[in-house]
Amino acid sequence: MTLCLACGADDAGDGPYHAACLLELFGVATVPAVDVEVARLHTLALAMVGRVSVSGVQRKLSVRLTADRATLQIALGDGRYLLKPQAGTFPNLPENEWVTQRLAVLAGIEVPPCALLRLRDGTWAYVVRRFDRLEDGRKWAMEDFCQLAELAPSGKYDGSAERCGKLVRRHASEPLVDLLRLYRQFVFTWWVGNGDLHLKNLALVRDDDRRIRLSPAYDQLNTRLVLPDDTLAMPIAGKRDNLQTGAWRKLAENFGIGAKAAARVHAELFAALPAATALVERSPLPEPMREAYGALLRARAFG
């Protein structure tokens, strides 16, 4: 049995992808080639910083499929996909992000279709379909929480979980629904050791039904795998580390979430622990990172 490097299930047969997963991601049942020399990926990604409407620590390339859907090629702004190669500063970020996104699904969080792709030098790159770019060329209106808070991009760390809740309450079409989704995302962020959930890594989108809602989760990493002492980017009940039951109770009260609904979120994450640790153990991360990731999940599991 082979682990599918798109959905993370362990029944891909000869793999490493389910045909259905490739169809969902690319519209074809075969893996497209990457039409960029590996040696130029980092140079291209660096050159594109500031020219695409995405942000984050990792180098990102905006890419699109050719008309025959056989090749991913560079796109200078209208790409439907993001491609993230290995980073020189921190090891194994593509594998890290893919695993974390798959864990998010197990935790009940919406994420866009994504996969790991082998490049010509044998290294992994992470590819994800942009949720704000549609097949017919239309775009969903999207504003990250930095924009909603009327802050410059440099102010992305000037936030808190409670401030994010106020933005959802003010702007979302169904604030109670999205406050519960936001609560789940903060619990998940703590669980997986993601120290980079800042204001630019949360967003509201206007979907095809004209609803303004919390976007699918993106740019999620276990930052503690490369920065062992990393803490949360935004405090929860004034705390960035060592969160206990009291902090979550205060956040749920601030969000207006009932105690039963909040408890259900924690219980569902705890129930996902066996599948989550099994996925990490079978992932392409190197063994020391797999061990560290699994240990963190077990230490922060919620009963």
Residue pairs with C-beta under 8 A, 6 or more apart in sequence:
1 10
1 11
1 12
1 13
2 10
2 12
2 13
2 14
2 15
2 16
3 9
3 10
3 12
3 15
3 16
3 282
3 283
4 10
4 11
4 12
4 15
4 16
4 17
4 18
4 21
5 12
5 15
5 16
5 17
5 98
5 115
5 116
5 284
6 17
6 18
6 21
6 22
6 24
6 25
6 113
6 114
6 115
7 18
7 21
7 102
8 99
8 102
8 105
8 279
9 18
10 282
12 18
17 31
17 115
19 29
20 29
21 113
21 115
22 28
22 29
22 30
22 31
22 115
23 29
24 113
25 113
25 114
25 115
25 127
25 129
26 32
26 65
26 69
27 65
27 69
27 135
28 69
28 70
30 70
31 117
32 65
32 66
32 69
32 70
32 71
32 72
33 70
33 71
33 72
34 63
34 71
34 72
34 83
34 117
34 119
34 120
34 125
35 66
35 71
35 72
35 73
35 74
36 44
36 61
36 73
36 74
37 120
38 85
38 119
38 120
38 121
38 123
41 59
41 61
41 85
41 119
41 125
42 59
42 85
42 88
44 61
44 74
45 59
45 60
45 61
45 85
46 59
48 60
48 61
48 62
48 76
49 59
51 76
51 77
52 60
52 62
52 76
52 77
52 79
53 77
54 60
54 62
54 82
55 153
55 156
55 200
55 201
56 196
56 200
56 201
56 219
57 87
57 90
57 196
58 84
58 87
58 93
58 97
58 219
59 84
59 85
59 87
60 82
60 83
60 84
61 74
61 79
61 82
61 83
61 84
61 85
62 74
62 75
62 76
62 77
62 78
62 79
62 81
62 82
63 72
63 73
63 74
63 75
63 79
63 81
63 82
63 83
63 127
64 72
64 73
64 75
64 78
64 79
64 80
64 81
65 71
65 72
65 73
65 80
65 81
66 72
66 73
72 81
72 83
72 127
78 133
79 130
79 133
80 129
80 130
80 133
80 135
81 127
81 128
81 129
81 130
82 127
82 128
82 130
83 117
83 125
83 126
83 127
84 93
84 94
84 97
84 125
84 126
84 127
84 128
85 94
85 119
85 123
85 125
86 92
86 93
86 94
86 123
86 124
86 125
87 93
90 226
91 226
91 286
92 124
92 225
92 285
92 286
92 289
93 126
93 221
93 226
94 116
94 123
94 124
94 125
94 126
95 116
95 124
95 126
95 283
95 284
95 285
95 289
96 221
96 222
96 225
96 226
96 285
96 289
97 126
97 219
97 220
97 221
98 114
98 115
98 116
98 124
98 126
98 283
98 284
99 222
99 279
99 280
99 283
99 285
99 293
100 192
100 194
100 220
100 221
100 222
101 111
101 114
101 128
101 217
101 220
102 279
103 188
103 192
103 272
103 276
103 279
103 280
103 297
104 111
104 188
104 192
104 217
104 220
105 111
106 272
106 275
106 276
106 279
107 184
107 188
107 191
107 268
107 269
107 272
107 276
108 184
108 265
108 268
109 181
109 184
109 185
109 188
109 217
110 181
110 216
110 217
111 216
111 217
111 218
111 220
112 128
112 129
112 130
112 131
112 216
112 218
113 128
113 129
114 126
114 127
114 128
114 129
115 126
115 127
116 124
116 125
116 126
116 127
116 284
117 124
117 125
117 126
117 127
118 124
118 125
119 125
124 284
128 218
131 140
131 205
131 215
131 216
131 218
132 139
132 140
132 142
132 205
132 215
133 139
133 140
134 140
140 205
140 206
140 207
140 208
141 205
141 206
142 203
142 204
142 205
142 206
142 215
143 203
143 204
144 199
144 200
144 201
144 202
144 203
145 159
145 164
145 167
145 199
145 200
145 202
145 203
145 204
146 152
146 153
146 155
146 156
146 159
146 198
146 199
146 200
148 167
148 170
148 171
148 204
149 155
149 158
149 159
149 163
149 167
149 199
151 158
151 199
153 200
155 199
156 198
156 199
156 200
156 201
157 198
157 199
157 233
157 234
158 199
159 198
159 199
159 234
160 234
160 235
160 236
160 238
161 186
161 234
161 235
161 236
161 237
161 251
161 254
162 237
162 251
162 254
163 234
164 182
164 199
164 202
164 234
165 179
165 182
165 251
165 254
165 255
167 204
168 175
168 178
168 179
168 182
168 204
168 214
169 175
169 179
169 256
171 204
171 212
172 178
172 179
172 204
172 212
172 213
172 214
173 211
173 212
173 213
174 211
174 213
176 256
177 213
178 204
178 213
178 214
179 255
179 256
179 257
180 255
180 257
180 261
180 265
181 214
182 202
182 214
182 255
183 251
183 252
183 255
183 257
183 262
183 265
184 265
185 197
185 202
185 214
185 217
186 197
186 236
186 251
187 248
187 265
187 266
187 269
187 302
188 194
188 269
189 197
189 220
189 232
190 232
190 236
190 243
190 300
191 269
191 297
191 300
191 301
191 302
192 220
192 222
192 293
192 296
192 297
193 222
193 223
193 224
193 225
193 230
193 296
193 300
194 220
194 221
194 222
194 223
194 232
195 223
195 224
195 227
195 230
195 231
195 232
195 233
196 219
196 221
196 223
196 233
197 220
197 232
197 233
197 234
198 233
198 234
199 234
201 218
201 219
201 220
202 214
202 215
203 214
203 215
203 218
204 212
204 213
204 214
204 215
205 212
205 213
205 214
205 215
206 212
207 213
222 293
222 296
223 230
224 230
224 292
224 296
225 285
225 289
225 292
225 293
231 240
231 241
232 239
232 240
232 241
233 240
234 240
236 243
236 247
236 248
236 251
237 243
237 246
237 247
237 248
237 250
237 251
237 254
238 247
239 247
248 262
248 266
249 259
249 262
252 258
252 259
252 261
252 262
266 302
266 303
267 302
267 303
269 301
269 302
270 301
270 302
270 303
273 297
273 298
273 301
276 297
277 294
277 297
277 298
280 290
280 293
280 294
280 297
281 290
281 294
283 290
285 293
